[in-house]
């Protein structure tokens, strides 16, 4: 699992840090670091990041690199 801070808050406790699974055996749930509540699926997060990149100034190679890295980490697990 990888701990990350995201620009969103947990519905349960309001925390802004989440655990992302990086290996297939860890599933696909993004969970709150503080209370452990499942927040979303990794595929939902990747879709949201992709949509954000299309409408904002985040360079696409940076976003592609991040999602590619996450995908490779899950494939190699």
N, C-alpha and C positions, 0 to 999 in steps of 0.2 A: 504494500500500500504506500501511496505517496501523499504526504500532507501538503495541502495548498490553501492559500487565502484567495477567495473569490469575491467578486463584487456582487454578492448576494448574501442573504442572511437565512439561517435555519428558521423554519416556521415554528418550531417548538421552543427553542431557547434564545434565538437571535444571534448566535455565534456566526462568525464569517470565515471559519476555517473548516476544511472538509478533507476527508480521506478518499483518494481515487485509487481504485484497483489497477494494478499494472500487470498482473498475471491472470491468466484465464481461470485458474483454480480459485481466485479471490472473487469471482463473480463479476457483475457489472453495475453494482449499486454504489453511488456516491453517497457517503454518509457524513453526518456532522461529527467533528472531532470531539466536541464537548458532551453531547447527549447521545450520540450514536444513531439518531433517527435517519433512516434512508431519505435522501433528498431528491435524487433523480437517478437515471441510468447514464452511463458514460456516453452512450450513443446520443442521448438527448443533449448532453453538454457539448459534444462535438458538433451537432447540428446547430446549436445556438451560437457557438463560436464561428462557424462557417457563415451563418447569416449576418452576424455582427461584422465580420470582415468585409462582406460585400457592400455594406452601407457605411463604413467608417474608414478611417485612415490607417488601419493596421495593415502593414504590407503583407500581401498574401503568402510570400515565401516563409514568413515567420510563422503564420498560422499553420500552413501546410507542414512545416517542420515539426511543430508541436504535436499535431494530430498524427503525423507519420511516426514520430518517436513513440507515442502512446500505443499506436497500433503494432509497431514492431516489438515493443516490450511485451504486449499481450500475446503475440504470436510465438515468441521465443520462450514463454513461460512453460 
